[in-house]
């Protein structure tokens, strides 16, 4: 069968659970703004800013003084620092995590007729960048326990791509919520089928898995420095990592309008994907405290997991053996209770929550015509109905954590009781 992106393959609407509006790191849930003074911040960037203090002000002022706002010396210093940290030969700073994916796919020459396999339970950026290049995203299922791509879904994705006349060329894995995907298994499955791998590590900079770090998975890896990420700047920013010097040179050319020997020598199609120097300066300052913040994030996660253990209505997130997490999000799975009732109860107690993500990508209108591995993604579809993320950042005081846990357990118990009453009625 020939694949056409405008095919209306999906006719059944998907109920997107919005309930409580939220803008990450900035605004409280809509129905709790009247009680703004008592609302716990979901991400507290102000506490981090206070810790960074005068050093951050000086770093930004230095950029303003020297005036090299594009590709200034701080950008090169940042690239050296993150490449050394990750143990990768090449790190290329860029304008966002989304542009990092675009740069990677352009460097790999993805185009019309190609299919790139992506997880169905994820932020939209990987599928979006594939489609923008005229190729087709093919959606794969994920593992319930890790939220990350299921290696067993790759062969089904290849079959789905070929059945629609597409040429499968690669896989994009996503390190969801801070834990690296099982890159070893994914690489083996991809190589067996002749596919390259791009690792989207937008949420996992600083994590490890069996000795592997961000940037060491696949032909190319990408990351994001969006403000709410564990390592975030004060705007958009990202990076591309690769061991391949030829790919690195191509990526550097693409991110500067396809530049060749000089700025007016355009040797290929490109974009404006450069990182602003001020953002590089901010990231260099944040790198100084990053390791300490990772320790604090893991303490917060351990506190949550210990105190929430034993609840029949909540499944806490887990980290695989041999792996670490940056805890970009602390995401629960609810069992047997209504998510919007639960979130509403939390909000009434001054605790914000976010749903990452309320619908799997293959059930969104913009992507509903693209191929799906095995015809359906049961794990992705189930997770989208039951996940909810709690406040997570390094500067959470014990009293605040106590308040959150008490609100979670109390709300879960109330929702569970109400659910049983409704069933009896």
C-alpha positions as a printed NumPy array, in Angstrom:
array([[  0.   ,   0.   ,   0.   ],
       [  1.308,   3.458,  -0.855],
       [  1.716,   5.799,   2.091],
       [  0.15 ,   9.244,   1.876],
       [  0.56 ,  11.646,   4.834],
       [ -2.963,  13.011,   4.369],
       [ -4.607,   9.612,   4.796],
       [ -7.234,   9.852,   7.519],
       [ -6.24 ,   6.572,   9.126],
       [ -7.493,   7.407,  12.581],
       [-11.181,   8.091,  13.009],
       [-11.604,   7.463,  16.75 ],
       [-11.078,  10.658,  18.775],
       [ -8.735,  10.51 ,  21.742],
       [ -9.83 ,  12.097,  25.033],
       [ -7.035,  14.49 ,  25.976],
       [ -7.145,  15.07 ,  29.716],
       [ -6.3  ,  18.728,  30.28 ],
       [ -8.211,  19.615,  33.412],
       [ -5.777,  21.936,  35.141],
       [ -3.881,  24.351,  32.922],
       [ -0.148,  24.689,  33.521],
       [  2.9  ,  26.381,  32.046],
       [  6.046,  24.626,  33.347],
       [  8.161,  26.53 ,  35.82 ],
       [  6.267,  29.791,  35.501],
       [  2.602,  29.62 ,  36.393],
       [  0.563,  27.753,  38.963],
       [ -2.481,  25.665,  37.984],
       [ -5.277,  27.931,  36.788],
       [ -7.753,  27.007,  39.489],
       [ -5.215,  27.689,  42.231],
       [ -4.041,  31.178,  41.31 ],
       [ -6.262,  32.723,  43.945],
       [ -4.162,  30.867,  46.487],
       [ -0.889,  31.804,  44.784],
       [  0.958,  32.56 ,  48.045],
       [  0.611,  28.967,  49.27 ],
       [  1.113,  27.237,  45.917],
       [  4.34 ,  25.239,  45.797],
       [  6.429,  26.008,  42.696],
       [  6.707,  23.113,  40.272],
       [ 10.256,  24.182,  39.356],
       [ 11.983,  26.857,  41.441],
       [ 14.44 ,  28.646,  39.144],
       [ 14.535,  31.592,  41.541],
       [ 16.19 ,  29.466,  44.245],
       [ 18.889,  28.417,  41.802],
       [ 19.341,  32.017,  40.661],
       [ 19.893,  33.094,  44.272],
       [ 22.585,  30.461,  44.691],
       [ 24.41 ,  31.472,  41.507],
       [ 24.486,  35.075,  42.688],
       [ 27.042,  37.604,  41.519],
       [ 29.018,  35.099,  39.45 ],
       [ 26.158,  34.769,  36.992],
       [ 25.719,  38.541,  36.786],
       [ 29.426,  38.928,  36.038],
       [ 29.365,  36.232,  33.351],
       [ 26.49 ,  37.924,  31.527],
       [ 28.05 ,  41.369,  31.942],
       [ 31.288,  40.097,  30.414],
       [ 29.451,  39.078,  27.249],
       [ 27.721,  42.454,  27.085],
       [ 31.099,  44.162,  27.471],
       [ 32.976,  42.193,  24.796],
       [ 29.99 ,  42.323,  22.397],
       [ 30.504,  38.972,  20.67 ],
       [ 26.858,  38.004,  21.064],
       [ 26.941,  35.33 ,  18.352],
       [ 29.587,  32.577,  18.476],
       [ 31.547,  34.398,  21.187],
       [ 34.342,  32.721,  23.196],
       [ 31.915,  31.363,  25.81 ],
       [ 30.305,  29.137,  23.168],
       [ 33.616,  27.403,  22.415],
       [ 34.325,  27.046,  26.141],
       [ 30.913,  25.494,  26.7  ],
       [ 31.442,  22.995,  23.872],
       [ 34.777,  21.951,  25.341],
       [ 33.277,  21.59 ,  28.812],
       [ 30.291,  19.453,  27.831],
       [ 32.343,  17.3  ,  25.454],
       [ 34.834,  16.588,  28.239],
       [ 32.072,  15.857,  30.728],
       [ 30.371,  13.377,  28.406],
       [ 33.595,  11.83 ,  27.094],
       [ 32.632,  12.612,  23.503],
       [ 34.934,  13.794,  20.741],
       [ 32.646,  16.52 ,  19.369],
       [ 30.045,  18.706,  21.054],
       [ 28.335,  21.395,  18.973],
       [ 26.244,  23.986,  20.812],
       [ 23.073,  25.089,  19.05 ],
       [ 19.907,  27.136,  19.396],
       [ 17.563,  24.54 ,  20.969],
       [ 17.056,  20.845,  21.616],
       [ 14.582,  20.772,  18.74 ],
       [ 17.117,  22.35 ,  16.374],
       [ 19.677,  19.817,  17.639],
       [ 17.43 ,  17.043,  16.317],
       [ 16.925,  18.892,  13.043],
       [ 20.687,  19.325,  12.638],
       [ 21.261,  15.626,  13.315],
       [ 18.66 ,  14.529,  10.773],
       [ 19.888,  16.978,   8.136],
       [ 23.457,  15.765,   8.657],
       [ 22.21 ,  12.186,   8.125],
       [ 20.455,  13.377,   4.946],
       [ 16.946,  12.316,   5.928],
       [ 14.368,  13.216,   3.312],
       [ 11.202,  12.264,   1.406],
       [ 10.553,   8.531,   1.179],
       [ 12.54 ,   7.827,   4.336],
       [ 11.038,   6.527,   7.558],
       [ 12.527,   7.256,  10.982],
       [ 11.289,   5.249,  13.956],
       [ 10.385,   7.283,  17.062],
       [  8.718,   6.536,  20.428],
       [  4.996,   7.211,  20.578],
       [  5.139,   8.307,  24.231],
       [  7.331,  11.397,  24.138],
       [  7.406,  15.107,  23.489],
       [  6.603,  15.873,  19.855],
       [ 10.011,  17.223,  18.721],
       [ 11.532,  13.991,  17.269],
       [  8.471,  13.222,  15.128],
       [  8.083,  16.885,  14.229],
       [ 11.623,  17.218,  12.862],
       [ 11.32 ,  14.007,  10.836],
       [  8.076,  15.206,   9.247],
       [  9.442,  18.696,   8.539],
       [ 12.152,  17.127,   6.383],
       [  9.51 ,  15.355,   4.302],
       [ 10.185,  11.956,   5.833],
       [  7.7  ,   9.903,   7.841],
       [  7.87 ,   9.224,  11.585],
       [  6.935,   5.636,  12.436],
       [  5.722,   5.283,  15.997],
       [  7.068,   2.643,  18.378],
       [  5.882,   1.527,  21.789],
       [  7.733,   2.086,  25.062],
       [  8.511,   0.129,  28.224],
       [  6.032,   0.699,  31.033],
       [  8.608,   0.677,  33.827],
       [ 11.112,   3.092,  32.234],
       [  8.866,   5.117,  29.863],
       [ 11.631,   4.663,  27.26 ],
       [ 11.595,   3.071,  23.816],
       [ 11.022,  -0.691,  23.781],
       [ 13.751,  -2.317,  21.636],
       [ 11.33 ,  -5.112,  20.723],
       [  9.16 ,  -2.565,  18.893],
       [ 11.866,  -1.683,  16.356],
       [ 11.342,  -4.71 ,  14.093],
       [  7.584,  -4.036,  14.077],
       [  8.282,  -0.438,  13.122],
       [ 10.432,  -1.501,  10.184],
       [  7.648,  -3.812,   9.016],
       [  5.072,  -1.011,   9.312],
       [  7.303,   1.372,   7.341],
       [  7.963,  -1.068,   4.518],
       [  4.274,  -2.006,   4.253],
       [  3.51 ,   1.618,   3.372],
       [  6.271,   1.903,   0.762],
       [  8.715,   3.791,   2.968],
       [ 12.434,   3.148,   3.392],
       [ 13.349,   2.781,   7.104],
       [ 16.694,   4.497,   7.689],
       [ 17.022,   5.154,  11.408],
       [ 15.723,   5.243,  14.963],
       [ 15.466,   8.136,  17.428],
       [ 15.427,   7.004,  21.048],
       [ 14.331,   9.415,  23.799],
       [ 15.66 ,   9.435,  27.372],
       [ 12.363,  10.291,  28.979],
       [ 12.204,  12.044,  32.36 ],
       [ 15.976,  11.824,  32.937],
       [ 16.888,   8.148,  32.564],
       [ 18.94 ,   6.975,  29.588],
       [ 17.147,   4.561,  27.294],
       [ 18.582,   1.061,  26.934],
       [ 20.975,   2.199,  24.21 ],
       [ 22.903,  -1.095,  24.105],
       [ 19.78 ,  -3.093,  23.239],
       [ 18.409,  -0.41 ,  20.933],
       [ 21.701,  -0.18 ,  19.027],
       [ 21.838,  -3.95 ,  18.566],
       [ 18.272,  -4.087,  17.27 ],
       [ 18.847,  -1.109,  14.968],
       [ 22.153,  -2.369,  13.551],
       [ 20.622,  -5.769,  12.848],
       [ 18.086,  -4.032,  10.615],
       [ 20.583,  -1.657,   8.987],
       [ 19.385,   1.453,  10.834],
       [ 21.362,   4.276,  12.435],
       [ 20.505,   5.57 ,  15.905],
       [ 20.108,   9.139,  17.137],
       [ 19.805,   9.467,  20.924],
       [ 17.543,  12.315,  22.038],
       [ 18.918,  13.118,  25.489],
       [ 17.022,  16.376,  25.948],
       [ 16.014,  15.392,  29.488],
       [ 18.995,  13.339,  30.615],
       [ 22.183,  15.419,  30.432],
       [ 24.317,  14.158,  33.324],
       [ 22.808,  10.655,  33.491],
       [ 24.679,   7.383,  32.959],
       [ 23.832,   3.794,  32.109],
       [ 26.304,   0.949,  32.503],
       [ 29.244,   3.281,  31.985],
       [ 27.707,   5.101,  29.038],
       [ 26.945,   8.801,  29.221],
       [ 24.845,  11.234,  27.243],
       [ 26.428,  11.676,  23.842],
       [ 27.849,   8.163,  23.527],
       [ 24.737,   6.479,  22.134],
       [ 24.229,   6.117,  18.4  ],
       [ 25.864,   7.99 ,  15.53 ],
       [ 24.612,  11.282,  16.94 ],
       [ 23.122,  12.361,  20.271],
       [ 21.291,  15.56 ,  21.103],
       [ 20.381,  17.464,  24.235],
       [ 18.355,  20.479,  25.307],
       [ 19.134,  23.383,  27.619],
       [ 15.563,  24.657,  27.893],
       [ 15.223,  26.543,  31.216],
       [ 13.332,  23.774,  33.022],
       [ 15.83 ,  21.048,  32.083],
       [ 18.276,  19.793,  34.747],
       [ 20.926,  21.892,  32.978],
       [ 19.054,  24.834,  31.513],
       [ 19.898,  28.296,  30.221],
       [ 17.781,  31.464,  30.326],
       [ 16.208,  30.913,  26.932],
       [ 16.44 ,  28.17 ,  24.337],
       [ 19.607,  26.178,  23.802],
       [ 20.82 ,  22.72 ,  22.864],
       [ 23.755,  20.616,  21.761],
       [ 24.674,  17.871,  19.312],
       [ 27.255,  15.181,  20.147],
       [ 29.105,  12.783,  17.86 ],
       [ 32.332,  10.81 ,  17.639],
       [ 32.318,  11.243,  13.852],
       [ 34.457,  14.214,  12.779],
       [ 32.899,  14.288,   9.3  ],
       [ 29.382,  14.49 ,  10.739],
       [ 30.536,  17.133,  13.233],
       [ 31.911,  19.339,  10.443],
       [ 28.688,  18.896,   8.476],
       [ 26.589,  19.853,  11.512],
       [ 28.694,  22.98 ,  12.117],
       [ 28.143,  23.978,   8.496],
       [ 24.388,  23.326,   8.606],
       [ 23.836,  25.335,  11.809],
       [ 25.339,  28.405,  10.129],
       [ 23.31 ,  28.51 ,   6.91 ],
       [ 25.311,  25.728,   5.246],
       [ 28.486,  27.787,   5.414],
       [ 31.67 ,  26.59 ,   3.704],
       [ 35.045,  28.334,   3.834],
       [ 33.546,  31.711,   4.727],
       [ 30.2  ,  33.192,   5.709],
       [ 29.087,  33.8  ,   2.103],
       [ 30.206,  30.413,   0.782],
       [ 27.097,  28.238,   1.126],
       [ 27.913,  24.622,   0.274],
       [ 24.684,  22.968,   1.48 ],
       [ 21.229,  23.801,   2.772],
       [ 21.365,  25.021,   6.334],
       [ 19.572,  26.879,   9.103],
       [ 20.362,  29.558,  11.652],
       [ 20.963,  27.198,  14.553],
       [ 23.663,  28.983,  16.553],
       [ 23.608,  29.31 ,  20.353],
       [ 23.657,  32.878,  21.705],
       [ 26.81 ,  33.703,  23.656],
       [ 24.864,  34.928,  26.702],
       [ 23.17 ,  31.524,  26.968],
       [ 26.561,  29.814,  26.818],
       [ 27.778,  32.062,  29.642],
       [ 24.744,  31.128,  31.748],
       [ 25.326,  27.423,  31.122],
       [ 28.997,  27.654,  32.072],
       [ 28.003,  29.139,  35.424],
       [ 25.343,  26.482,  35.974],
       [ 27.818,  23.719,  35.148],
       [ 29.821,  24.736,  38.24 ],
       [ 26.992,  23.6  ,  40.53 ],
       [ 25.484,  20.93 ,  38.275],
       [ 26.96 ,  17.861,  40.001],
       [ 25.748,  19.082,  43.38 ],
       [ 22.29 ,  19.698,  41.934],
       [ 22.158,  16.15 ,  40.572],
       [ 22.866,  14.834,  44.083],
       [ 20.056,  17.006,  45.446],
       [ 17.657,  15.879,  42.713],
       [ 18.328,  12.253,  43.562],
       [ 17.722,  12.966,  47.249],
       [ 14.341,  14.479,  46.391],
       [ 13.466,  11.458,  44.24 ],
       [ 14.551,   9.049,  46.991],
       [ 12.411,  10.948,  49.518],
       [  9.363,  10.718,  47.272],
       [  9.884,   7.03 ,  46.484],
       [ 10.409,   6.015,  50.11 ],
       [  7.403,   7.901,  51.404],
       [  5.067,   6.88 ,  48.579],
       [  5.978,   3.191,  48.742],
       [  3.096,   0.97 ,  49.757],
       [  0.314,   3.054,  48.24 ],
       [ -2.138,   0.919,  46.287],
       [ -3.089,   3.84 ,  44.059],
       [  0.362,   5.094,  43.059],
       [  3.308,   3.486,  41.256],
       [  6.506,   5.463,  41.787],
       [  9.041,   5.729,  38.933],
       [ 12.019,   3.378,  38.96 ],
       [ 15.593,   3.491,  37.692],
       [ 17.027,   0.441,  35.934],
       [ 19.963,  -1.456,  37.418],
       [ 23.257,   0.107,  36.369],
       [ 21.584,   3.405,  35.498],
       [ 21.239,   6.858,  37.033],
       [ 18.657,   9.549,  36.393],
       [ 18.751,  13.33 ,  36.335],
       [ 15.088,  13.322,  37.411],
       [ 14.023,  15.895,  34.871],
       [ 10.55 ,  14.853,  36.009],
       [  9.263,  12.706,  38.857],
       [  6.359,  10.949,  37.169],
       [  3.857,   8.684,  38.9  ],
       [  1.513,   6.133,  37.391],
       [ -1.936,   6.193,  38.964],
       [ -3.734,   2.906,  39.524],
       [ -7.498,   2.744,  39.852],
       [ -8.154,   6.449,  40.487],
       [ -9.285,   9.265,  38.225],
       [ -6.337,  11.453,  37.263],
       [ -8.2  ,  14.747,  37.006],
       [ -9.904,  14.189,  40.368],
       [ -6.468,  13.479,  41.825],
       [ -4.883,  16.584,  40.281],
       [ -7.787,  18.744,  41.403],
       [ -7.403,  17.479,  44.956],
       [ -3.671,  18.203,  44.851],
       [ -4.276,  21.7  ,  43.54 ],
       [ -6.711,  22.44 ,  46.352],
       [ -3.869,  21.608,  48.748],
       [ -1.469,  23.955,  46.947],
       [  0.452,  21.224,  45.095],
       [  0.825,  21.664,  41.309],
       [  1.06 ,  18.745,  38.906],
       [  1.668,  18.275,  35.188],
       [  0.727,  15.523,  32.741],
       [  3.697,  14.444,  30.619],
       [  2.066,  13.531,  28.18 ],
       [ -1.741,  13.505,  27.834],
       [ -1.815,  11.739,  24.439],
       [  0.632,   9.496,  22.584],
       [  1.918,  11.054,  19.382],
       [  0.191,   8.67 ,  16.982],
       [ -3.208,   9.765,  18.327],
       [ -2.565,  13.477,  17.817],
       [ -4.25 ,  15.071,  14.789],
       [ -0.99 ,  16.166,  13.141],
       [  0.491,  12.649,  13.255],
       [ -2.522,  10.371,  13.028],
       [ -1.831,   9.327,   9.422],
       [  1.705,   8.03 ,   9.982],
       [  2.552,   4.337,  10.426],
       [  2.376,   2.666,  13.841],
       [  4.392,  -0.405,  14.832],
       [  2.025,  -3.34 ,  15.159],
       [ -0.976,  -1.084,  14.421],
       [ -1.316,   0.111,  18.035],
       [  0.854,   1.179,  20.968],
       [ -0.899,  -0.238,  24.042],
       [  1.729,   0.779,  26.594],
       [  2.013,   4.342,  25.27 ],
       [ -1.763,   4.683,  25.199],
       [ -2.114,   3.387,  28.747],
       [  0.665,   5.578,  30.13 ],
       [ -0.88 ,   8.687,  28.618],
       [ -4.013,   7.996,  30.654],
       [ -2.349,   7.47 ,  34.038],
       [  0.868,   9.505,  34.335],
       [  1.204,  12.628,  36.464],
       [  4.371,  14.512,  37.442],
       [  5.078,  16.064,  40.844],
       [  7.207,  19.138,  41.623],
       [ 10.902,  18.388,  41.124],
       [ 13.952,  20.608,  41.519],
       [ 17.136,  20.568,  43.625],
       [ 16.068,  23.172,  46.195],
       [ 13.059,  21.51 ,  47.788],
       [ 13.04 ,  21.766,  51.579],
       [ 12.004,  18.824,  53.754],
       [  8.938,  20.675,  54.994],
       [  7.785,  21.232,  51.414],
       [  8.41 ,  17.6  ,  50.505],
       [  6.436,  16.508,  53.578],
       [  3.564,  18.703,  52.496],
       [  3.619,  17.308,  48.949],
       [  3.735,  13.67 ,  50.056],
       [  0.935,  14.164,  52.563],
       [ -1.156,  15.835,  49.849],
       [ -0.434,  13.017,  47.377],
       [ -1.346,  10.233,  49.801],
       [ -4.406,  12.031,  51.111],
       [ -5.631,  12.898,  47.604],
       [ -5.061,   9.347,  46.4  ],
       [ -6.993,   7.918,  49.344],
       [ -9.877,  10.344,  48.829],
       [-10.036,   9.599,  45.094],
       [ -9.891,   5.868,  45.73 ],
       [-12.779,   6.102,  48.217],
       [-14.831,   8.236,  45.837],
       [-14.143,   5.795,  43.012],
       [-15.433,   2.87 ,  45.081],
       [-18.558,   4.811,  46.033],
       [-19.292,   5.599,  42.401],
       [-18.937,   1.937,  41.469],
       [-21.377,   0.906,  44.2  ],
       [-23.903,   3.589,  43.282]])
